[in-house]
Amino acid sequence: MKTVVLEVRSLADSLADATHAMHTGQGDVETRIGFATPELLWQILTANRWELLKGLCGAGPMSVPEIARKLGRNIEDVNADTMALLDAGLLVRSPKGIEFPFDVVKVAFLLKAA
């Protein structure tokens, strides 16, 4: 299964992992997309965008109008959400359309007492 992990972590932690992977030749099996704060994660991963990812999961490439029909939403809003998810690296564009290239999404962050 191809997994993407959306996580809240510092840039320093992300760079340390990348450096370690470069030196050892061993990276994560999972694709990781990091956000500096939970607020930034939720700015990208809104409720409508989560529904869009669920609708595309396992569906293969689709056009924006097809996605809008499937979700029962208007094309303009779906296009805006699709562009945001493309920019975040959660969707990919292929000659056949927009695609969610993962089978599993994990969202990981901690809330610690101050």
Contact map, one row per residue, 1 for C-alpha under 8 A:
111000000000000000000000000000000000000000000000000000000000000000000000000000000000000000000000000001110000000000
111100000000000000000000000001000000000000000000000000000000000000000000000000000000000000000000000011110000000000
111110000000000000000000000001100000000000000000000000000000000000000000000000000000000000000000000001111100000000
011111000000000000000000000001111000000000000000000000000000000000000000000000000000000000000000000001011100000000
001111100000000000000000000001111000000000000000000000000000000000000000000000000000000000000000000000001111000000
000111110000000000000000000000011110000010000000000000000000000000000000000000000000000000000000000000001111000000
000011111000000000000000000000011110000010000000000000000000000000000000000000000000000000000000000000000011100000
000001111100000000000000000000000111110010000000000000000000000000000000000000000000000000000000000000000001110000
000000111110110000000000000000000111100000000000000000000000000000000000000000000000000000000000000000000000100000
000000011111110000000000000000000111000000000000000000000000000000000000000000000000000000000000000000000000000000
000000001111111000000000000000000001000000000000000000000000000000000000000000000000000000000000000000000000000000
000000000111111100000000000000000000000000000000000000000000000000000000000000000000000000000000000000000000000000
000000001111111110000000000000000000000000000000000000000000000000000000000000000000000000000000000000000000000000
000000001111111111000000000000000100000000000000000000000000000000000000000000000000000000000000000000000000000000
000000000011111111100000000000000000000000000000000000000000000000000000000000000000000000000000000000000000000000
000000000001111111110000000000000000000000000000000000000000000000000000000000000000000000000000000000000000000000
000000000000111111111000000000000000000000000000000000000000000000000000000000000000000000000000000000000000000000
000000000000011111111100001000000000000000000000000000000000000000000000000000000000000000000000000000000000000000
000000000000001111111110000000000000000000000000000000000000000000000000000000000000000000000000000000000000000000
000000000000000111111111111000000000000000000000000000000000000000000000000000000000000000000000000000000000000000
000000000000000011111111111000000000000000000000000000000000000000000000000000000000000000000000000000000000000000
000000000000000001111111111000000000000000000000000000000000000000000000000000000000000000000000000000000000000000
000000000000000000111111100000000000000000000000000000000000000000000000000000000000000000000000000000000000000000
000000000000000000011111110000000000000000000000000000000000000000000000000000000000000000000000000000000000000000
000000000000000000011111111000000000000000000000000000000000000000000000000000000000000000000000000000000000000000
000000000000000000011101111100000000000000000000000000000000000000000000000000000000000000000000000000000000000000
000000000000000001011100111110000000000000000000000000000000000000000000000000000000000000000000000000000000000000
000000000000000000000000011111100000000000000000000000000000000000000000000000000000000000000000000000000000000000
000000000000000000000000001111100000000000000000000000000000000000000000000000000000000000000000000000000000000000
011110000000000000000000000111110000000000000000000000000000000000000000000000000000000000000000000000000000000000
001110000000000000000000000111111000000000000000000000000000000000000000000000000000000000000000000000000000000000
000111100000000000000000000001111100000000000000000000000000000000000000000000000000000000000000000000000000000000
000111100000000000000000000000111110000000000000000000000000000000000000000000000000000010000000000000000000000000
000001111100010000000000000000011111000000000000000000000000000000000000000000000000000000000000000000000000000000
000001111100000000000000000000001111110110000000000000000000000000000000000000000000000000000000000000000000000000
000000011110000000000000000000000111110110000000000000000000000000000000000000000000000000000000000000000000000000
000000011000000000000000000000000011111110000000000000000000000000000000000000000000000000000000000000000000000000
000000010000000000000000000000000011111111000000000000000000000000000000000000000000000000000000000000000000100000
000000000000000000000000000000000000111111100000000000000000000000000000000000000000000000000000000000000000000000
000000000000000000000000000000000011111111110000000000000000000000000000000000000000000000000000000000000000000000
000001110000000000000000000000000011111111111000000000000000000000000000000000000000000000000000000000000000000000
000000000000000000000000000000000000011111111100000000000000000000000000000000000000000000000000000000000000000000
000000000000000000000000000000000000001111111100000000000000000000000000000000000000000000000000000000000000000000
000000000000000000000000000000000000000111111100100000000000000000000000000000000001100100000000000000000000000000
000000000000000000000000000000000000000011111110110000000000000000000000000000000000000000000000000000000000000000
000000000000000000000000000000000000000001111111110000000000000000000000000000000000000000000000000000000000000000
000000000000000000000000000000000000000000001111111000000000000000000000000000000000000000000000000000000000000000
000000000000000000000000000000000000000000000111111100000000000000000000000000001000000000000000000000000000000000
000000000000000000000000000000000000000000011111111110000000000000000000000000001100100000000000000000000000000000
000000000000000000000000000000000000000000001111111111000000000000000000000000000000000000000000000000000000000000
000000000000000000000000000000000000000000000011111111100000000000000010000000000000000000000000000000000000000000
000000000000000000000000000000000000000000000001111111110000000000100010000000000000000000000000000000000000000000
000000000000000000000000000000000000000000000000111111111000000000000000000000000000000000000000000100000000000000
000000000000000000000000000000000000000000000000011111111000000000000000000000000000000000000000000000000000000000
000000000000000000000000000000000000000000000000001111111010000000100110000000000000000000000000000000000000000000
000000000000000000000000000000000000000000000000000111111111010000100000000000000000000000000000001100000000000000
000000000000000000000000000000000000000000000000000011111111000000000000000000000000000000000000000111100000000000
000000000000000000000000000000000000000000000000000000011111000000000000000000000000000000000000000101100000000000
000000000000000000000000000000000000000000000000000000111111110000000000000000000000000000000000001000000000000000
000000000000000000000000000000000000000000000000000000011111110000000000000000000000000000000000001100000000000000
000000000000000000000000000000000000000000000000000000000011111000000000000000000000000000000101111100000000000000
000000000000000000000000000000000000000000000000000000010011111101100000000000000000000000000001111000000000000000
000000000000000000000000000000000000000000000000000000000000111111100000000000000000000000000001110000000000000000
000000000000000000000000000000000000000000000000000000000000011111110000001001100100000000000000110000000000000000
000000000000000000000000000000000000000000000000000000000000001111111000001000000000000000000000000000000000000000
000000000000000000000000000000000000000000000000000000000000011111111100000000000000000000000000000000000000000000
000000000000000000000000000000000000000000000000000100110000011111111110000001000000000000000000000000000000000000
000000000000000000000000000000000000000000000000000000000000000111111111111001000000000000000000000000000000000000
000000000000000000000000000000000000000000000000000000000000000011111111110000000000000000000000000000000000000000
000000000000000000000000000000000000000000000000000000100000000001111111100000000000000000000000000000000000000000
000000000000000000000000000000000000000000000000001100100000000000111111100000000000000000000000000000000000000000
000000000000000000000000000000000000000000000000000000000000000000011111110000000000000000000000000000000000000000
000000000000000000000000000000000000000000000000000000000000000000011111111011000000000000000000000000000000000000
000000000000000000000000000000000000000000000000000000000000000000011001111111000000000000000000000000000000000000
000000000000000000000000000000000000000000000000000000000000000110010000111111100000000000000000000000000000000000
000000000000000000000000000000000000000000000000000000000000000000000000011111110000000000000000000000000000000000
000000000000000000000000000000000000000000000000000000000000000000000000111111111000000000000000000000000000000000
000000000000000000000000000000000000000000000000000000000000000100110000111111111100000000000000000000000000000000
000000000000000000000000000000000000000000000000000000000000000100000000001111111110000000000000000000000000000000
000000000000000000000000000000000000000000000000000000000000000000000000000111111111000000000000000000000000000000
000000000000000000000000000000000000000000000001100000000000000000000000000011111111100000000000000000000000000000
000000000000000000000000000000000000000000000000100000000000000100000000000001111111110000100000000000000000000000
000000000000000000000000000000000000000000000000000000000000000000000000000000111111111000000000000000000000000000
000000000000000000000000000000000000000000010000000000000000000000000000000000011111111100000000000000000000000000
000000000000000000000000000000000000000000010000100000000000000000000000000000001111111111100000000000000000000000
000000000000000000000000000000000000000000000000000000000000000000000000000000000111111111111000000000000000000000
000000000000000000000000000000000000000000000000000000000000000000000000000000000011111111000000000000000000000000
000000000000000000000000000000000000000000010000000000000000000000000000000000000001111111100000000000000000000000
000000000000000000000000000000001000000000000000000000000000000000000000000000000000111111110000000000000000000000
000000000000000000000000000000000000000000000000000000000000000000000000000000000000111111110000000110000000000000
000000000000000000000000000000000000000000000000000000000000000000000000000000000100110111111000011110000000000000
000000000000000000000000000000000000000000000000000000000000000000000000000000000000010011111100011110000000000000
000000000000000000000000000000000000000000000000000000000000000000000000000000000000010000111111111000000000000000
000000000000000000000000000000000000000000000000000000000000100000000000000000000000000000011111111000000000000000
000000000000000000000000000000000000000000000000000000000000000000000000000000000000000000001111100000000000000000
000000000000000000000000000000000000000000000000000000000000111000000000000000000000000000001111110000000000000000
000000000000000000000000000000000000000000000000000000000000111100000000000000000000000000001111111000000000000000
000000000000000000000000000000000000000000000000000000000000111100000000000000000000000000111101111100000000000000
000000000000000000000000000000000000000000000000000000010011110000000000000000000000000000111100111110000000000000
000000000000000000000000000000000000000000000000000010011101100000000000000000000000000001110000011111000000000000
010000000000000000000000000000000000000000000000000000001000000000000000000000000000000001110000001111100000000000
111100000000000000000000000000000000000000000000000000001100000000000000000000000000000000000000000111111000000000
111000000000000000000000000000000000000000000000000000001100000000000000000000000000000000000000000011111000000000
111100000000000000000000000000000000000000000000000000000000000000000000000000000000000000000000000001111100000000
001111000000000000000000000000000000000000000000000000000000000000000000000000000000000000000000000001111110000000
001111000000000000000000000000000000000000000000000000000000000000000000000000000000000000000000000000011111000000
000011100000000000000000000000000000000000000000000000000000000000000000000000000000000000000000000000001111100000
000011110000000000000000000000000000000000000000000000000000000000000000000000000000000000000000000000000111110000
000000111000000000000000000000000000010000000000000000000000000000000000000000000000000000000000000000000011111000
000000010000000000000000000000000000000000000000000000000000000000000000000000000000000000000000000000000001111100
000000000000000000000000000000000000000000000000000000000000000000000000000000000000000000000000000000000000111110
000000000000000000000000000000000000000000000000000000000000000000000000000000000000000000000000000000000000011111
000000000000000000000000000000000000000000000000000000000000000000000000000000000000000000000000000000000000001111
000000000000000000000000000000000000000000000000000000000000000000000000000000000000000000000000000000000000000111
